[in-house]
Amino acid sequence: MDELISSRASSAAQSAGTPANRDTAHGQVSGISPLPEGPVPVGSLVLADELPDGVVVADEAGRIIVFNRVAARLTRLDPAEVIGKFVFDVLPLRDAEGRDWWVHADPYHGLPTRTRHPERSLYLADGTEILVSVGYVREDRPKDGARCSRAVRRLVISLRGAKQRERLERSRAELVSTVAHELRSPLTSVKGFTATLLNKWGRFTDDQKRVMLETVNADADRVTRLITELLDVSRIESGRMEVHRQLVDVPDRARKIIAGRVAAGDAEDRFRLEVLGGLPETWLDADKIDQILGNLVENAVRHGAGIVTIVVEPAKLEGEEGAGQEPGALLAYAAAAAVAVSVRDQGEGIAPDVAPRVFRQFWRGKPRGGSRRGQHGGGTGLGLYIVKGLVEAHGGTIGVRRAPGGGAEFRFIVPAGTAAA
């Protein structure tokens, strides 16, 4: 902490009586704020302007010695004008009840055992909400003979904008709303049919009982799928998605997905599988590959039209760009080191301006091929988001673009991997 930061933005340090240039471990740096006295270990200096959060450092008297670029952006203040001023004048922080945080917390005269204040929402004078956390740098100073006082040497204030948290809260609220909506219908059905059967079992024929039990079974499967999706979203967002690699025949997995769709009632001639030679030996997570292929095929069937074609081929040498990615983001790997899978339909396709949004949570675009979203079993809008997370967990990339014959083409590339990976 003692050798944490210096700010290139604080060139007004001269106004506080500090020199414009100081010698550091890396040589002379122009226009930085005062550094801690004493030797600074080589490599320990971090420029405050390089930090992702706003950083404000006040000395033992409460005067600002560091005010980085992010803090300037969040507060709309000029670092050159605030260096050397008292931090409680520059940042008049108040809580939601309008109380002065500086008076309430009393950081310079409060409990000497405090080391930090956890992040909380505070407000600037103009009402701007800021997420603020505060850390203390203390030192022992003799006081009254043998006793020591844990005096504040520096106050380190971290600032973050509240908009990201608001977006996260909205996303969570939308997730709760979506889950509640998706659960209500199948659970109502399950409860209704089971209660009816229990109370009036003898009044129904075997065929009627079978229909009701099949409906209960289908709705239970729907709830199970929803719970699985929620668990996948949780693992993706927390970075805990695990890949258990084994030798996988990707074309064979695609054939099984098609066979499952046909067994469920889709026409056999609705699907086509093309496998190009020279595929590498692929070590992937079989269950996740099935989930990726299943979601992409279901998306093509439900929201596309015509024949759904799955193309499995070795990844090409040259880089590719998917319409749903930044330029150059969808990169092919070295020859025989990856496999590329494309799932194409013959519907209306996805507009280029919409393509970058298709992998976001709860994306619900205009129906393609005459299909209608929101119908029973229409999904939560999490499928493509999960697909992207599963592909990236393998170290791969995915994008969407217009298929060669029209319609939409979702194409992902995953490294072949190794048995030890």
TORDOKOL-931243 format. One record per residue (C-alpha): x negated, y negated, z; chain. Coordinates in steps of 0.05 Angstrom, whole numbers. Each point is the difference from the previous one (the first is absolute). Last residue first. Layout:
residues N
east->X, north->Y, up->Z, chaine->A
...
This chain:
residues 421
east->120, north->616, up->-423, chaine->A
east->-36, north->68, up->7, chaine->A
east->39, north->33, up->-57, chaine->A
east->-14, north->-58, up->-45, chaine->A
east->41, north->-57, up->-29, chaine->A
east->31, north->-5, up->-69, chaine->A
east->9, north->-74, up->7, chaine->A
east->72, north->-23, up->-8, chaine->A
east->30, north->-40, up->-58, chaine->A
east->73, north->-22, up->-1, chaine->A
east->45, north->-19, up->-57, chaine->A
east->72, north->-22, up->4, chaine->A
east->28, north->-11, up->-70, chaine->A
east->65, north->-37, up->-11, chaine->A
east->43, north->2, up->-62, chaine->A
east->-24, north->-9, up->-71, chaine->A
east->-36, north->50, up->-44, chaine->A
east->-70, north->-16, up->24, chaine->A
east->25, north->-11, up->72, chaine->A
east->2, north->-71, up->27, chaine->A
east->-42, north->-9, up->62, chaine->A
east->-5, north->23, up->72, chaine->A
east->-62, north->8, up->43, chaine->A
east->-33, north->48, up->46, chaine->A
east->-69, north->7, up->32, chaine->A
east->-39, north->56, up->33, chaine->A
east->-40, north->10, up->63, chaine->A
east->44, north->58, up->22, chaine->A
east->33, north->-45, up->52, chaine->A
east->10, north->-49, up->-57, chaine->A
east->45, north->49, up->-36, chaine->A
east->39, north->14, up->64, chaine->A
east->10, north->-74, up->15, chaine->A
east->22, north->-15, up->-72, chaine->A
east->50, north->57, up->4, chaine->A
east->26, north->-25, up->67, chaine->A
east->15, north->-69, up->-30, chaine->A
east->32, north->34, up->-60, chaine->A
east->48, north->38, up->45, chaine->A
east->16, north->-54, up->51, chaine->A
east->61, north->-31, up->-34, chaine->A
east->46, north->37, up->47, chaine->A
east->29, north->49, up->-48, chaine->A
east->60, north->2, up->-47, chaine->A
east->26, north->63, up->34, chaine->A
east->71, north->-27, up->-6, chaine->A
east->-1, north->-60, up->-46, chaine->A
east->-40, north->-62, up->17, chaine->A
east->-35, north->-3, up->-66, chaine->A
east->39, north->12, up->-63, chaine->A
east->-27, north->37, up->-60, chaine->A
east->12, north->-28, up->-70, chaine->A
east->-69, north->15, up->-25, chaine->A
east->-35, north->-45, up->49, chaine->A
east->31, north->-32, up->62, chaine->A
east->-25, north->-70, up->16, chaine->A
east->-51, north->4, up->55, chaine->A
east->5, north->23, up->71, chaine->A
east->-67, north->-7, up->35, chaine->A
east->10, north->21, up->73, chaine->A
east->-74, north->2, up->14, chaine->A
east->-45, north->-25, up->-56, chaine->A
east->-24, north->46, up->-56, chaine->A
east->47, north->-30, up->-52, chaine->A
east->-22, north->-72, up->12, chaine->A
east->-57, north->-7, up->-50, chaine->A
east->45, north->28, up->-55, chaine->A
east->55, north->-53, up->5, chaine->A
east->-33, north->-52, up->-44, chaine->A
east->-20, north->54, up->-50, chaine->A
east->73, north->23, up->-7, chaine->A
east->11, north->73, up->18, chaine->A
east->22, north->50, up->-52, chaine->A
east->66, north->3, up->-38, chaine->A
east->3, north->76, up->2, chaine->A
east->-42, north->52, up->-35, chaine->A
east->-37, north->27, up->61, chaine->A
east->-74, north->11, up->15, chaine->A
east->-39, north->32, up->57, chaine->A
east->-75, north->-6, up->-11, chaine->A
east->-52, north->41, up->37, chaine->A
east->-75, north->-14, up->-2, chaine->A
east->-52, north->48, up->27, chaine->A
east->-68, north->-18, up->26, chaine->A
east->-74, north->19, up->-3, chaine->A
east->-2, north->33, up->-69, chaine->A
east->-21, north->-66, up->-31, chaine->A
east->-15, north->-55, up->50, chaine->A
east->59, north->-34, up->33, chaine->A
east->54, north->-42, up->-31, chaine->A
east->14, north->-67, up->31, chaine->A
east->69, north->-28, up->16, chaine->A
east->-20, north->-66, up->32, chaine->A
east->-31, north->-31, up->-63, chaine->A
east->52, north->-54, up->-5, chaine->A
east->44, north->1, up->63, chaine->A
east->48, north->57, up->2, chaine->A
east->72, north->15, up->-18, chaine->A
east->-12, north->-9, up->-74, chaine->A
east->-54, north->52, up->4, chaine->A
east->-70, north->-16, up->-25, chaine->A
east->-49, north->52, up->-25, chaine->A
east->-74, north->7, up->6, chaine->A
east->-37, north->41, up->-53, chaine->A
east->-23, north->70, up->15, chaine->A
east->67, north->34, up->-5, chaine->A
east->30, north->42, up->56, chaine->A
east->12, north->72, up->-20, chaine->A
east->72, north->13, up->-20, chaine->A
east->69, north->16, up->28, chaine->A
east->60, north->-29, up->-37, chaine->A
east->69, north->6, up->30, chaine->A
east->57, north->-18, up->-47, chaine->A
east->71, north->-16, up->21, chaine->A
east->46, north->3, up->-60, chaine->A
east->56, north->-50, up->-7, chaine->A
east->16, north->-52, up->53, chaine->A
east->-31, north->-34, up->60, chaine->A
east->25, north->-17, up->69, chaine->A
east->19, north->67, up->29, chaine->A
east->-41, north->46, up->-43, chaine->A
east->-62, north->-44, up->-1, chaine->A
east->4, north->-14, up->75, chaine->A
east->10, north->74, up->14, chaine->A
east->-62, north->16, up->-42, chaine->A
east->-42, north->-52, up->37, chaine->A
east->24, north->24, up->68, chaine->A
east->-12, north->73, up->-16, chaine->A
east->-69, north->-13, up->-29, chaine->A
east->-23, north->-39, up->60, chaine->A
east->31, north->49, up->50, chaine->A
east->-29, north->60, up->-36, chaine->A
east->-69, north->-34, up->0, chaine->A
east->10, north->-13, up->75, chaine->A
east->15, north->74, up->13, chaine->A
east->-60, north->23, up->-41, chaine->A
east->-51, north->-46, up->33, chaine->A
east->-54, north->-3, up->-53, chaine->A
east->-62, north->37, up->-24, chaine->A
east->3, north->-3, up->-76, chaine->A
east->-42, north->42, up->-48, chaine->A
east->-6, north->-47, up->-59, chaine->A
east->49, north->1, up->-58, chaine->A
east->-33, north->11, up->-68, chaine->A
east->63, north->11, up->-39, chaine->A
east->62, north->-44, up->-4, chaine->A
east->63, north->23, up->35, chaine->A
east->68, north->-25, up->-25, chaine->A
east->63, north->17, up->40, chaine->A
east->69, north->-17, up->-26, chaine->A
east->65, north->-8, up->38, chaine->A
east->73, north->-13, up->-19, chaine->A
east->2, north->64, up->-41, chaine->A
east->9, north->39, up->65, chaine->A
east->63, north->-37, up->17, chaine->A
east->4, north->-22, up->73, chaine->A
east->40, north->45, up->48, chaine->A
east->-42, north->10, up->62, chaine->A
east->-35, north->60, up->-32, chaine->A
east->-21, north->-46, up->-57, chaine->A
east->-29, north->-50, up->50, chaine->A
east->-37, north->55, up->37, chaine->A
east->-28, north->27, up->-65, chaine->A
east->-26, north->-70, up->-18, chaine->A
east->-35, north->-7, up->68, chaine->A
east->-29, north->70, up->-8, chaine->A
east->-27, north->-17, up->-69, chaine->A
east->-33, north->-63, up->28, chaine->A
east->-34, north->40, up->55, chaine->A
east->-26, north->48, up->-54, chaine->A
east->-27, north->-60, up->-40, chaine->A
east->-36, north->-25, up->63, chaine->A
east->-34, north->66, up->17, chaine->A
east->-24, north->-15, up->70, chaine->A
east->-61, north->25, up->37, chaine->A
east->7, north->-24, up->71, chaine->A
east->-7, north->-67, up->35, chaine->A
east->36, north->-20, up->63, chaine->A
east->11, north->-76, up->-7, chaine->A
east->19, north->-38, up->63, chaine->A
east->42, north->-64, up->2, chaine->A
east->-19, north->-35, up->64, chaine->A
east->-11, north->-70, up->-30, chaine->A
east->53, north->-30, up->46, chaine->A
east->43, north->-25, up->-58, chaine->A
east->-7, north->65, up->-38, chaine->A
east->15, north->44, up->61, chaine->A
east->62, north->-40, up->18, chaine->A
east->25, north->1, up->-72, chaine->A
east->-10, north->75, up->-2, chaine->A
east->39, north->9, up->65, chaine->A
east->56, north->-43, up->-28, chaine->A
east->2, north->41, up->-64, chaine->A
east->3, north->65, up->39, chaine->A
east->57, north->-27, up->42, chaine->A
east->38, north->-18, up->-64, chaine->A
east->-13, north->68, up->-30, chaine->A
east->27, north->34, up->63, chaine->A
east->62, north->-44, up->-1, chaine->A
east->13, north->20, up->-73, chaine->A
east->-11, north->73, up->16, chaine->A
east->53, north->-5, up->55, chaine->A
east->46, north->-32, up->-51, chaine->A
east->-9, north->59, up->-47, chaine->A
east->12, north->51, up->56, chaine->A
east->63, north->-36, up->23, chaine->A
east->26, north->-2, up->-71, chaine->A
east->-16, north->74, up->-9, chaine->A
east->37, north->14, up->66, chaine->A
east->61, north->-38, up->-24, chaine->A
east->2, north->36, up->-67, chaine->A
east->-11, north->68, up->33, chaine->A
east->56, north->-12, up->50, chaine->A
east->48, north->-17, up->-57, chaine->A
east->-20, north->63, up->-38, chaine->A
east->10, north->42, up->63, chaine->A
east->69, north->-27, up->9, chaine->A
east->16, north->-52, up->52, chaine->A
east->51, north->0, up->56, chaine->A
east->-39, north->48, up->46, chaine->A
east->-57, north->-48, up->11, chaine->A
east->43, north->-58, up->21, chaine->A
east->-36, north->-32, up->59, chaine->A
east->-71, north->25, up->-13, chaine->A
east->6, north->-9, up->-75, chaine->A
east->27, north->-70, up->6, chaine->A
east->-53, north->-21, up->50, chaine->A
east->-55, north->29, up->-46, chaine->A
east->29, north->-36, up->-60, chaine->A
east->6, north->-68, up->33, chaine->A
east->-67, north->1, up->36, chaine->A
east->-38, north->21, up->-62, chaine->A
east->35, north->-51, up->-43, chaine->A
east->-10, north->-57, up->49, chaine->A
east->-73, north->21, up->6, chaine->A
east->-8, north->-1, up->-75, chaine->A
east->30, north->-70, up->-8, chaine->A
east->-29, north->-34, up->61, chaine->A
east->-72, north->21, up->-11, chaine->A
east->-12, north->-40, up->-63, chaine->A
east->30, north->-64, up->29, chaine->A
east->-37, north->6, up->66, chaine->A
east->-65, north->15, up->-37, chaine->A
east->10, north->-60, up->-45, chaine->A
east->15, north->-47, up->57, chaine->A
east->-59, north->25, up->41, chaine->A
east->-46, north->-8, up->-60, chaine->A
east->27, north->-69, up->-15, chaine->A
east->-14, north->-20, up->72, chaine->A
east->-70, north->28, up->-6, chaine->A
east->-12, north->-38, up->-64, chaine->A
east->27, north->-64, up->30, chaine->A
east->-45, north->10, up->60, chaine->A
east->-60, north->10, up->-45, chaine->A
east->17, north->-61, up->-41, chaine->A
east->7, north->-41, up->64, chaine->A
east->-67, north->27, up->25, chaine->A
east->-33, north->-22, up->-65, chaine->A
east->32, north->-68, up->6, chaine->A
east->-25, north->-12, up->71, chaine->A
east->-68, north->-26, up->-20, chaine->A
east->-59, north->22, up->42, chaine->A
east->-43, north->-39, up->49, chaine->A
east->-56, north->25, up->44, chaine->A
east->-24, north->-44, up->57, chaine->A
east->-69, north->9, up->31, chaine->A
east->-10, north->-40, up->65, chaine->A
east->-72, north->-10, up->19, chaine->A
east->-41, north->-3, up->64, chaine->A
east->57, north->10, up->48, chaine->A
east->-26, north->5, up->71, chaine->A
east->-1, north->64, up->39, chaine->A
east->-20, north->-34, up->65, chaine->A
east->-53, north->32, up->44, chaine->A
east->-4, north->4, up->76, chaine->A
east->-66, north->2, up->36, chaine->A
east->-8, north->-74, up->12, chaine->A
east->65, north->-38, up->-12, chaine->A
east->1, north->12, up->-75, chaine->A
east->-52, north->32, up->-45, chaine->A
east->24, north->8, up->-72, chaine->A
east->18, north->67, up->-32, chaine->A
east->17, north->-5, up->-74, chaine->A
east->64, north->5, up->-39, chaine->A
east->21, north->8, up->-73, chaine->A
east->76, north->2, up->0, chaine->A
east->45, north->25, up->-55, chaine->A
east->65, north->-29, up->-26, chaine->A
east->53, north->28, up->-46, chaine->A
east->48, north->-43, up->-41, chaine->A
east->52, north->17, up->-52, chaine->A
east->22, north->-67, up->-29, chaine->A
east->69, north->-28, up->-11, chaine->A
east->2, north->-69, up->-31, chaine->A
east->46, north->-46, up->39, chaine->A
east->-35, north->-65, up->-18, chaine->A
east->-34, north->-4, up->68, chaine->A
east->-28, north->71, up->-7, chaine->A
east->38, north->61, up->24, chaine->A
east->-20, north->63, up->36, chaine->A
east->13, north->73, up->-14, chaine->A
east->-41, north->50, up->39, chaine->A
east->-66, north->37, up->-5, chaine->A
east->-29, north->25, up->65, chaine->A
east->-35, north->-50, up->46, chaine->A
east->-71, north->17, up->17, chaine->A
east->-54, north->11, up->53, chaine->A
east->37, north->-22, up->63, chaine->A
east->-38, north->14, up->64, chaine->A
east->-14, north->-74, up->15, chaine->A
east->74, north->-14, up->8, chaine->A
east->19, north->-67, up->-28, chaine->A
east->-41, north->-64, up->-4, chaine->A
east->-24, north->-1, up->-72, chaine->A
east->56, north->41, up->-30, chaine->A
east->58, north->-37, up->34, chaine->A
east->52, north->49, up->-27, chaine->A
east->62, north->-43, up->13, chaine->A
east->-34, north->-67, up->-10, chaine->A
east->-34, north->22, up->-64, chaine->A
east->63, north->35, up->-24, chaine->A
east->42, north->-63, up->5, chaine->A
east->71, north->24, up->9, chaine->A
east->49, north->-7, up->-58, chaine->A
east->40, north->63, up->17, chaine->A
east->-29, north->37, up->-61, chaine->A
east->-71, north->-16, up->24, chaine->A
east->-40, north->-62, up->-13, chaine->A
east->-69, north->-12, up->-28, chaine->A
east->-27, north->-71, up->-7, chaine->A
east->-59, north->22, up->-43, chaine->A
east->-43, north->-61, up->-13, chaine->A
east->13, north->-32, up->68, chaine->A
east->-8, north->66, up->38, chaine->A
east->-64, north->14, up->-39, chaine->A
east->-33, north->-65, up->22, chaine->A
east->-36, north->-33, up->-59, chaine->A
east->-72, north->15, up->-20, chaine->A
east->19, north->30, up->-67, chaine->A
east->70, north->-22, up->-17, chaine->A
east->-11, north->-48, up->-58, chaine->A
east->-49, north->41, up->-41, chaine->A
east->43, north->61, up->10, chaine->A
east->57, north->-35, up->-37, chaine->A
east->68, north->22, up->27, chaine->A
east->56, north->37, up->-37, chaine->A
east->9, north->46, up->60, chaine->A
east->-1, north->66, up->-37, chaine->A
east->-47, north->-24, up->-54, chaine->A
east->-49, north->-31, up->48, chaine->A
east->0, north->63, up->43, chaine->A
east->-15, north->40, up->-62, chaine->A
east->-59, north->-46, up->-17, chaine->A
east->-33, north->5, up->68, chaine->A
east->1, north->-47, up->60, chaine->A
east->-61, north->9, up->44, chaine->A
east->-27, north->-47, up->53, chaine->A
east->66, north->-26, up->28, chaine->A
east->-6, north->-37, up->66, chaine->A
east->31, north->34, up->61, chaine->A
east->-56, north->-17, up->49, chaine->A
east->-28, north->71, up->1, chaine->A
east->-1, north->1, up->-76, chaine->A
east->59, north->12, up->-47, chaine->A
east->1, north->51, up->-56, chaine->A
east->55, north->2, up->-53, chaine->A
east->6, north->59, up->-46, chaine->A
east->54, north->11, up->-53, chaine->A
east->2, north->71, up->-25, chaine->A
east->-34, north->34, up->-59, chaine->A
east->-71, north->-19, up->22, chaine->A
east->-47, north->-26, up->-53, chaine->A
east->10, north->-72, up->21, chaine->A
east->-26, north->18, up->69, chaine->A
east->-68, north->18, up->-28, chaine->A
east->-27, north->60, up->36, chaine->A
east->-69, north->-2, up->33, chaine->A
east->-24, north->65, up->32, chaine->A
east->-46, north->20, up->-58, chaine->A
east->-63, north->-24, up->35, chaine->A
east->12, north->-8, up->74, chaine->A
east->14, north->-72, up->22, chaine->A
east->-50, north->-27, up->51, chaine->A
east->24, north->-50, up->51, chaine->A
east->56, north->-52, up->0, chaine->A
east->66, north->21, up->-31, chaine->A
east->10, north->-30, up->-69, chaine->A
east->24, north->-71, up->-14, chaine->A
east->44, north->-8, up->-61, chaine->A
east->-27, north->6, up->-70, chaine->A
east->-16, north->-54, up->-51, chaine->A
east->-61, north->26, up->-35, chaine->A
east->-31, north->67, up->17, chaine->A
east->-75, north->4, up->11, chaine->A
east->-28, north->71, up->2, chaine->A
east->33, north->66, up->9, chaine->A
east->-10, north->5, up->75, chaine->A
east->26, north->-71, up->5, chaine->A
east->-32, north->-69, up->-4, chaine->A
east->51, north->-56, up->6, chaine->A
east->22, north->-54, up->-48, chaine->A
east->52, north->-56, up->11, chaine->A
east->-25, north->-12, up->70, chaine->A
east->49, north->-2, up->59, chaine->A
east->27, north->-64, up->32, chaine->A
east->73, north->15, up->-8, chaine->A
east->3, north->-40, up->-65, chaine->A
east->-59, north->40, up->-25, chaine->A
east->43, north->62, up->4, chaine->A
east->39, north->-27, up->-58, chaine->A
east->-28, north->55, up->-44, chaine->A
east->48, north->49, up->32, chaine->A
east->22, north->37, up->-63, chaine->A
east->-62, north->43, up->-3, chaine->A
east->21, north->29, up->66, chaine->A
east->-43, north->39, up->49, chaine->A
east->21, north->63, up->33, chaine->A
east->-12, north->59, up->46, chaine->A
east->-66, north->-4, up->36, chaine->A
east->29, north->-4, up->70, chaine->A
east->57, north->48, up->-18, chaine->A
